[in-house]
Amino acid sequence: MTYKYTTLLLKNKETPMVEFLRTKGIDFNKLLKERKHSHFKLKSEGFMDLTVEVFPEGEDMVLSVCHYYEQNGDLCRDPEITYKLVNQTEELVWEDATTITQDPMGVFREVYKTVDGKNFVNTNLKTELQDFTQMWVKNLESQGHELIKEVE
């Protein structure tokens, strides 16, 4: 793994995944104001459902986007990508992808790590996940995924 020391977490404008989910009807402003755990499902005939969760984590909010499938009675994520909304002194900033999980291969990778009070960034993984997110959003758009419900 290639981690580089940084004093600040790297940030970008709204990620393509957040933009895509907004166009499908997920109101992030409302979710941020309510700061509660929310769960959504997007479907497209012939393709895996897309599960979306937004939940508070300390001062921040986390967005989890994943496909689940069942294997031997267990739900497996393939993949799950998380994004974090960081509270930066009265400005909320969506970070690019922060983790990836692929259960069938036993993979869990983190872009950001804190060790002994120092923040590190895996810049190679950050770039990989940015590229993957762009491709995934294009696929979801072409497959016609639509928001079907918010799960209580």
DRENGUKOL-721070 format. One record per atom (N, C-alpha, C): residue in three letters; x, y, z. Coordinates in pm, whole numbers, padded with zeros to 5 digits, always signed. Layout:
REM residues N
AlaXYZ;...
***
This chain:
REM residues 152
Met+00084-00119+00000;Met+00000+00000+00000;Met+00088+00124+00000;Thr+00043+00226-00070;Thr+00118+00350-00078;Thr+00044+00458-00002;Tyr+00087+00485+00119;Tyr+00026+00591+00199;Tyr+00125+00706+00207;Lys+00074+00827+00193;Lys+00156+00946+00207;Lys+00101+01027+00323;Tyr+00190+01088+00399;Tyr+00149+01171+00512;Tyr+00089+01302+00462;Thr-00021+01343+00524;Thr-00082+01472+00492;Thr-00142+01528+00619;Thr-00146+01659+00630;Thr-00206+01720+00749;Thr-00353+01748+00727;Leu-00398+01747+00602;Leu-00539+01771+00572;Leu-00592+01656+00488;Leu-00720+01623+00509;Leu-00782+01523+00423;Leu-00806+01587+00286;Leu-00777+01512+00181;Leu-00799+01564+00047;Leu-00948+01570+00019;Lys-00992+01677-00048;Lys-01135+01697-00074;Lys-01156+01733-00220;Asn-01273+01703-00271;Asn-01312+01742-00406;Asn-01454+01796-00401;Lys-01498+01846-00516;Lys-01638+01888-00526;Lys-01726+01764-00510;Glu-01855+01782-00518;Glu-01947+01670-00502;Glu-01907+01554-00595;Thr-01904+01435-00541;Thr-01861+01319-00619;Thr-01966+01283-00724;Pro-01924+01214-00832;Pro-02022+01171-00933;Pro-02133+01084-00874;Met-02101+01003-00772;Met-02205+00917-00713;Met-02310+01002-00643;Val-02268+01103-00569;Val-02365+01191-00501;Val-02450+01264-00604;Glu-02388+01313-00709;Glu-02464+01380-00816;Glu-02567+01285-00876;Phe-02527+01162-00906;Phe-02618+01062-00962;Phe-02735+01036-00868;Leu-02706+01015-00740;Leu-02813+00984-00644;Leu-02908+01102-00626;Arg-02856+01225-00634;Arg-02944+01343-00628;Arg-03043+01341-00744;Thr-02993+01307-00863;Thr-03083+01305-00981;Thr-03189+01197-00968;Lys-03166+01098-00885;Lys-03263+00989-00864;Lys-03361+01021-00751;Gly-03343+01137-00686;Gly-03441+01180-00588;Gly-03398+01173-00443;Ile-03274+01142-00415;Ile-03229+01140-00276;Ile-03192+01283-00236;Asp-03259+01332-00133;Asp-03242+01470-00087;Asp-03138+01474+00025;Phe-03014+01494-00014;Phe-02904+01494+00084;Phe-02915+01610+00182;Asn-02966+01723+00138;Asn-02982+01837+00230;Asn-03073+01800+00346;Lys-03185+01735+00315;Lys-03279+01691+00418;Lys-03212+01588+00511;Leu-03141+01493+00453;Leu-03075+01390+00533;Leu-02970+01449+00626;Leu-02899+01547+00576;Leu-02796+01610+00659;Leu-02857+01688+00773;Lys-02969+01753+00745;Lys-03037+01830+00849;Lys-03092+01738+00958;Glu-03150+01623+00916;Glu-03211+01530+01011;Glu-03107+01445+01085;Arg-02991+01424+01023;Arg-02883+01344+01082;Arg-02932+01209+01139;Lys-03011+01139+01058;Lys-03056+01006+01100;Lys-03010+00903+00997;His-03010+00778+01038;His-02972+00669+00948;His-03085+00650+00847;Ser-03054+00660+00719;Ser-03154+00645+00614;Ser-03107+00540+00514;His-03203+00468+00457;His-03173+00353+00371;His-03262+00362+00247;Phe-03201+00348+00128;Phe-03273+00359+00001;Phe-03242+00239-00086;Lys-03333+00211-00179;Lys-03313+00101-00273;Lys-03340+00155-00414;Leu-03248+00127-00507;Leu-03266+00159-00648;Leu-03267+00028-00724;Lys-03358+00018-00822;Lys-03373-00106-00898;Lys-03369-00079-01047;Ser-03329-00184-01119;Ser-03336-00187-01264;Ser-03354-00333-01304;Glu-03456-00359-01383;Glu-03487-00496-01425;Glu-03366-00562-01489;Gly-03331-00681-01438;Gly-03221-00758-01495;Gly-03084-00727-01435;Phe-03079-00632-01341;Phe-02951-00596-01279;Phe-02963-00603-01127;Met-02849-00611-01059;Met-02849-00614-00913;Met-02903-00484-00858;Asp-02983-00493-00749;Asp-03032-00373-00681;Asp-02913-00294-00627;Leu-02934-00164-00614;Leu-02834-00077-00554;Leu-02888-00034-00418;Thr-02812-00059-00314;Thr-02851-00021-00178;Thr-02771+00101-00137;Val-02842+00201-00083;Val-02778+00326-00042;Val-02814+00352+00103;Glu-02714+00381+00185;Glu-02737+00417+00324;Glu-02662+00546+00354;Val-02724+00631+00434;Val-02660+00754+00482;Val-02675+00753+00633;Phe-02563+00773+00704;Phe-02571+00767+00850;Phe-02465+00858+00913;Pro-02495+00910+01034;Pro-02399+00995+01103;Pro-02283+00914+01159;Glu-02166+00976+01159;Glu-02047+00918+01223;Glu-01972+01034+01286;Gly-01995+01054+01415;Gly-01938+01170+01483;Gly-01996+01297+01425;Glu-01912+01391+01389;Glu-01955+01517+01328;Glu-01985+01501+01180;Asp-01940+01391+01122;Asp-01950+01369+00978;Asp-02071+01282+00943;Met-02096+01269+00813;Met-02199+01178+00763;Met-02130+01083+00664;Val-02177+00958+00660;Val-02120+00858+00571;Val-02227+00815+00472;Leu-02187+00802+00346;Leu-02272+00749+00239;Leu-02215+00615+00200;Ser-02296+00510+00208;Ser-02256+00376+00167;Ser-02339+00338+00045;Val-02272+00294-00061;Val-02340+00253-00184;Val-02291+00113-00217;Cys-02384+00018-00234;Cys-02338-00118-00262;Cys-02441-00202-00336;His-02389-00308-00395;His-02470-00418-00447;His-02456-00532-00347;Tyr-02569-00594-00311;Tyr-02566-00714-00227;Tyr-02610-00834-00310;Tyr-02553-00947-00280;Tyr-02607-01073-00331;Tyr-02600-01174-00218;Glu-02676-01282-00232;Glu-02679-01383-00126;Glu-02597-01504-00168;Gln-02514-01550-00073;Gln-02434-01670-00096;Gln-02437-01754+00030;Asn-02487-01875+00019;Asn-02497-01967+00134;Asn-02569-01901+00252;Gly-02673-01822+00223;Gly-02752-01758+00327;Gly-02695-01628+00380;Asp-02576-01589+00335;Asp-02514-01465+00381;Asp-02527-01357+00275;Leu-02548-01232+00319;Leu-02546-01120+00226;Leu-02402-01077+00204;Cys-02363-01065+00078;Cys-02227-01026+00042;Cys-02230-00894-00033;Arg-02138-00805+00002;Arg-02125-00676-00066;Arg-02022-00690-00177;Asp-02062-00651-00298;Asp-01969-00658-00409;Asp-02008-00560-00517;Pro-01956-00441-00512;Pro-01874-00384-00406;Pro-01958-00298-00313;Glu-01896-00251-00206;Glu-01950-00142-00125;Glu-01843-00033-00127;Ile-01885+00087-00163;Ile-01796+00202-00160;Ile-01856+00301-00060;Thr-01774+00357+00028;Thr-01823+00459+00120;Thr-01761+00593+00085;Tyr-01840+00696+00112;Tyr-01800+00835+00093;Tyr-01830+00905+00224;Lys-01757+01012+00254;Lys-01779+01081+00381;Lys-01806+01228+00356;Leu-01904+01282+00428;Leu-01932+01425+00426;Leu-01869+01482+00552;Val-01767+01564+00532;Val-01689+01615+00643;Val-01734+01757+00676;Asn-01753+01783+00805;Asn-01791+01916+00851;Asn-01663+01998+00865;Gln-01641+02089+00771;Gln-01520+02172+00770;Gln-01557+02315+00809;Thr-01562+02345+00938;Thr-01594+02479+00989;Thr-01704+02547+00907;Glu-01826+02501+00929;Glu-01947+02555+00869;Glu-01961+02526+00720;Glu-01871+02447+00663;Glu-01885+02407+00524;Glu-01880+02255+00520;Leu-01979+02194+00455;Leu-01982+02050+00443;Leu-01921+02011+00309;Val-01825+01918+00311;Val-01751+01882+00191;Val-01760+01730+00171;Trp-01814+01687+00056;Trp-01815+01544+00023;Trp-01676+01506-00022;Glu-01620+01405+00040;Glu-01493+01351-00004;Glu-01520+01248-00113;Asp-01417+01220-00190;Asp-01425+01108-00282;Asp-01437+00981-00198;Ala-01443+00868-00264;Ala-01457+00741-00195;Ala-01352+00726-00085;Thr-01396+00672+00029;Thr-01304+00656+00141;Thr-01269+00510+00170;Thr-01360+00416+00134;Thr-01331+00273+00153;Thr-01395+00193+00040;Ile-01343+00073+00020;Ile-01405-00026-00068;Ile-01405-00160+00004;Thr-01518-00231-00006;Thr-01532-00366+00050;Thr-01582-00457-00062;Gln-01517-00571-00076;Gln-01562-00675-00169;Gln-01558-00807-00091;Asp-01673-00845-00035;Asp-01679-00961+00053;Asp-01632-01091-00012;Pro-01667-01119-00140;Pro-01627-01250-00194;Pro-01475-01270-00199;Met-01401-01161-00204;Met-01254-01171-00210;Met-01189-01134-00078;Gly-01270-01104+00025;Gly-01215-01067+00155;Gly-01140-00935+00152;Val-01187-00840+00069;Val-01117-00714+00051;Val-01184-00603+00131;Phe-01104-00532+00209;Phe-01145-00405+00272;Phe-01024-00315+00264;Arg-01039-00203+00191;Arg-00927-00110+00174;Arg-00974+00030+00210;Glu-00883+00108+00273;Glu-00914+00243+00318;Glu-00823+00344+00248;Val-00884+00455+00205;Val-00805+00563+00147;Val-00733+00639+00257;Tyr-00802+00665+00367;Tyr-00746+00747+00476;Tyr-00720+00661+00599;Lys-00605+00680+00659;Lys-00572+00613+00785;Lys-00510+00716+00878;Thr-00535+00700+01007;Thr-00469+00782+01108;Thr-00386+00690+01195;Val-00257+00719+01203;Val-00165+00640+01283;Val-00086+00736+01371;Asp-00094+00713+01503;Asp-00023+00798+01598;Asp-00055+00946+01577;Gly-00182+00975+01550;Gly-00226+01113+01535;Gly-00192+01177+01401;Lys-00132+01101+01310;Lys-00098+01154+01178;Lys-00191+01094+01073;Asn-00239+01179+00981;Asn-00328+01135+00875;Asn-00248+01094+00753;Phe-00282+00977+00698;Phe-00217+00927+00579;Phe-00322+00903+00471;Val-00282+00920+00344;Val-00371+00900+00230;Val-00307+00799+00136;Asn-00382+00694+00101;Asn-00337+00600-00001;Asn-00376+00661-00135;Thr-00285+00735-00195;Thr-00315+00813-00316;Thr-00347+00723-00435;Asn-00283+00606-00443;Asn-00314+00514-00553;Asn-00457+00463-00542;Leu-00498+00424-00422;Leu-00636+00376-00403;Leu-00735+00488-00427;Lys-00702+00608-00383;Lys-00790+00723-00404;Lys-00818+00741-00553;Thr-00714+00735-00634;Thr-00730+00748-00779;Thr-00809+00631-00837;Glu-00778+00508-00793;Glu-00851+00390-00840;Glu-01001+00403-00811;Leu-01036+00447-00691;Leu-01177+00457-00653;Leu-01246+00573-00724;Gln-01174+00681-00752;Gln-01233+00789-00832;Gln-01268+00737-00971;Asp-01175+00665-01033;Asp-01199+00609-01166;Asp-01312+00507-01163;Phe-01311+00419-01061;Phe-01414+00318-01049;Phe-01552+00382-01031;Thr-01560+00486-00946;Thr-01688+00553-00922;Thr-01743+00612-01052;Gln-01659+00675-01131;Gln-01705+00731-01259;Gln-01760+00622-01351;Met-01689+00510-01360;Met-01736+00399-01443;Met-01866+00339-01389;Trp-01873+00323-01256;Trp-01991+00264-01193;Trp-02113+00352-01216;Val-02099+00482-01202;Val-02211+00575-01225;Val-02258+00566-01370;Lys-02165+00561-01464;Lys-02204+00547-01605;Lys-02283+00419-01627;Asn-02237+00309-01566;Asn-02309+00181-01577;Asn-02447+00189-01516;Leu-02459+00248-01397;Leu-02589+00259-01330;Leu-02685+00343-01414;Glu-02634+00451-01473;Glu-02718+00536-01559;Glu-02765+00458-01681;Ser-02674+00388-01747;Ser-02713+00314-01868;Ser-02804+00196-01836;Gln-02793+00140-01716;Gln-02878+00028-01676;Gln-03017+00074-01632;Gly-03033+00206-01611;Gly-03165+00260-01578;Gly-03209+00243-01433;His-03117+00240-01340;His-03153+00227-01199;His-03239+00346-01155;Glu-03348+00316-01086;Glu-03441+00417-01036;Glu-03469+00393-00890;Leu-03486+00503-00816;Leu-03520+00497-00674;Leu-03659+00439-00660;Ile-03672+00331-00581;Ile-03804+00272-00562;Ile-03862+00301-00425;Lys-03773+00319-00325;Lys-03828+00345-00192;Lys-03719+00387-00095;Glu-03764+00456+00009;Glu-03680+00478+00125;Glu-03727+00379+00229;Val-03635+00303+00281;Val-03669+00200+00379;Val-03662+00261+00517;Glu-03765+00244+00596;Glu-03767+00299+00733;Glu-03689+00211+00828;
***
